[in-house]
Amino acid sequence: MIDLYSAATPNGHKVSIALEELSLPYTLRTLDLSAREQKEPWFLKINPNGRIPAIVDRDEGDFAVFESGAILIYLAEKTGRLMPADPKGRSRVLQWLMFQMGGIGPMMGQANVFFRYFPEKIQPAIDRYQGESRRLFRVLDHHLAAHEFLAGDYSIADIANWAWVRTHRWSGVEVDDLPHLRRWRDQIRARPAVARGITIPPSERDLEQDLDEKTAQFAEEVRSMLETGQSRDDGV
Ligand SMILES: N[C@@H](CCC(=O)N[C@@H](CS)C(=O)NCC(=O)O)C(=O)O
């Protein structure tokens, strides 16, 4: 049995999608990020970085794993699925996984901060992060023109990138002129395990859709979380 510590965000959804795809038994513990549960001492013992997602594998002596990319690799290696074992196949998956962890995630994350959450509108910062997200989307689109999935068969690389790409509207990044990216997005969206994964934990807001009252309220909550976090200098 695996304990999953998560919240309804792209990084959290990567892990719930993978657990659903792999049919691994797990229990969910949803952390209230606006109440800073992720910074509480009990959770910092699991993830010293004080962020979701994290897992604890009860069957492996309560082995804790943090960082969503590391969790995906752990789950793939534990089950022998969603990533090939041969060095080249494994490397291809890891390359596209790192592309998400070092590129898509941070760039879209910062686009969200400056486009949605910051009270001040700093246009050069918005342009920089939306522009870089768009550039990375074009890289994906170009690659997906010649490949069904990112790295051979459907893998943890697709799960990681998809969980972020699907929220492109929230980051203010359009995909209308990227047909191969949209084909891949819709193909993965149709997988039953993926449809289940993005409802774990359940959330009233849907970052895939346009802004509505619930997503506006969510933006307000994150804004206040960022302000609280920035004004503190006493922990993680
Ligand atoms: N690189 C980390 C990023 C984790 C992360 O930023 N998690 C966010 C939610 S998506 C979080 O916990 N935010 C709360 C906070 O910053 O205190 C990963 O991929 O696991």
The ligand as a Tripos MOL2 file, in Angstrom:
@<TRIPOS>MOLECULE
LIG
   20    19     1     0     0
SMALL
NO_CHARGES

@<TRIPOS>ATOM
      1 N1          9.4620   20.1700   -8.3860 N.3       1 LIG1
      2 C1          8.3980   19.8160   -7.4790 C.3       1 LIG1
      3 C2          7.4250   20.9510   -7.4180 C.3       1 LIG1
      4 C3          6.3800   20.7360   -6.3620 C.3       1 LIG1
      5 C4          5.4740   21.9390   -6.2130 C.2       1 LIG1
      6 O1          5.8100   23.0590   -6.6000 O.2       1 LIG1
      7 N2          4.2940   21.7100   -5.6030 N.am      1 LIG1
      8 C5          3.3680   22.7890   -5.3820 C.3       1 LIG1
      9 C6          1.9840   22.4040   -5.8970 C.3       1 LIG1
     10 S1          2.0320   22.0340   -7.6220 S.3       1 LIG1
     11 C7          3.2410   23.0440   -3.8970 C.2       1 LIG1
     12 O2          3.2960   22.1410   -3.1080 O.2       1 LIG1
     13 N3          3.0640   24.3240   -3.5260 N.am      1 LIG1
     14 C8          2.9010   24.7080   -2.1600 C.3       1 LIG1
     15 C9          4.0030   25.6070   -1.6680 C.2       1 LIG1
     16 O3          4.7580   26.1390   -2.4940 O.co2     1 LIG1
     17 O4          4.0930   25.7930   -0.4700 O.co2     1 LIG1
     18 C10         7.7190   18.5340   -7.9770 C.2       1 LIG1
     19 O5          7.6620   18.3540   -9.2110 O.co2     1 LIG1
     20 O6          7.2720   17.7210   -7.1540 O.co2     1 LIG1
@<TRIPOS>BOND
     1     1     2 1
     2     2     3 1
     3     2    18 1
     4     3     4 1
     5     4     5 1
     6     5     6 2
     7     5     7 1
     8     7     8 1
     9     8     9 1
    10     8    11 1
    11     9    10 1
    12    11    12 2
    13    11    13 1
    14    13    14 1
    15    14    15 1
    16    15    16 2
    17    15    17 1
    18    18    19 2
    19    18    20 1
@<TRIPOS>SUBSTRUCTURE
     1 LIG1         1 GROUP 0 **** ****
